[in-house]
Amino acid sequence: MKLLFLFLAILLVMEPVAPGRHHSLPCLGNKGTCRVSCKKDEKPYLYCRNYQPCCVQSYVKINTSAKEERNHHPKTS
């Protein structure tokens, strides 16, 4: 009987997951989310490991050049 109560308690604590729903995976350094389809205010950018598009908010700027932008200037002597 105690085992049954323990089992029920564990079931109640666990997060309910609707069938067919999966947790979304972050992509592009947490700037985007891997989804089956992007929301209307998002743009697909590249693909995730699970072959879903990486959906990024339309206002996020992505640097596509190989060089990193640097905000500091080298000191001149």
Backbone torsions as a table, in degrees:
resi	resn	phi	psi	omega
1	MET	NA	-40.8	177.6
2	LYS	-63.3	-36.4	178.7
3	LEU	-64.0	-38.0	178.2
4	LEU	-65.2	-43.4	178.3
5	PHE	-65.2	-38.1	177.5
6	LEU	-63.2	-44.8	179.4
7	PHE	-61.3	-43.9	178.8
8	LEU	-65.5	-38.5	178.4
9	ALA	-63.7	-40.9	178.6
10	ILE	-64.6	-41.9	178.7
11	LEU	-63.1	-37.9	179.7
12	LEU	-70.3	-32.3	-178.4
13	VAL	-76.2	-32.6	-178.4
14	MET	-64.8	144.6	179.3
15	GLU	-71.8	126.6	178.6
16	PRO	-69.6	134.7	-179.9
17	VAL	-118.5	124.4	179.0
18	ALA	-71.1	145.1	179.4
19	PRO	-61.6	137.0	178.8
20	GLY	85.6	-7.9	178.6
21	ARG	-96.9	137.6	178.4
22	HIS	-123.5	154.2	175.4
23	HIS	-69.1	140.3	-180.0
24	SER	-80.6	144.0	-179.7
25	LEU	-101.2	137.2	177.0
26	PRO	-74.7	151.5	177.1
27	CYS	-144.5	168.2	-177.7
28	LEU	52.4	46.9	178.4
29	GLY	62.1	44.2	179.9
30	ASN	67.8	15.2	175.5
31	LYS	-87.0	-19.7	-177.8
32	GLY	-134.6	179.4	-178.3
33	THR	-137.6	134.8	176.0
34	CYS	-77.3	121.9	179.8
35	ARG	-141.0	161.4	176.0
36	VAL	-65.7	-42.2	175.7
37	SER	-142.4	144.4	-177.8
38	CYS	-79.9	153.2	175.6
39	LYS	-72.7	167.9	-174.8
40	LYS	-66.5	-22.7	178.7
41	ASP	-98.0	14.8	179.9
42	GLU	-120.1	157.8	176.5
43	LYS	-119.1	138.9	174.5
44	PRO	-74.9	135.5	179.0
45	TYR	-140.0	119.7	-176.6
46	LEU	56.6	-167.3	177.8
47	TYR	-135.0	150.3	179.5
48	CYS	-85.4	175.4	179.0
49	ARG	-63.8	-24.8	-180.0
50	ASN	-92.5	17.7	176.3
51	TYR	65.4	20.4	174.7
52	GLN	-100.6	151.0	178.8
53	PRO	-68.7	146.6	174.5
54	CYS	-86.4	108.0	-175.7
55	CYS	-88.5	123.0	-176.6
56	VAL	-121.2	139.9	176.4
57	GLN	-56.4	143.6	-174.8
58	SER	-63.8	-24.0	-178.8
59	TYR	-84.4	-8.2	-178.6
60	VAL	-77.6	127.6	177.9
61	LYS	-93.4	133.7	-178.9
62	ILE	-117.1	126.0	179.6
63	ASN	-81.7	115.5	-178.3
64	THR	-98.7	-3.2	178.6
65	SER	-81.8	159.8	-178.6
66	ALA	-75.4	-26.6	-179.2
67	LYS	-85.0	142.3	175.0
68	GLU	-82.9	142.4	175.4
69	GLU	-76.9	137.4	179.9
70	ARG	-122.9	134.1	-177.5
71	ASN	-91.9	-10.8	-178.8
72	HIS	-99.7	152.4	179.5
73	HIS	-105.7	141.7	179.0
74	PRO	-67.3	145.9	179.5
75	LYS	-73.8	138.4	176.3
76	THR	-109.1	140.9	-177.9
77	SER	-102.0	NA	NA
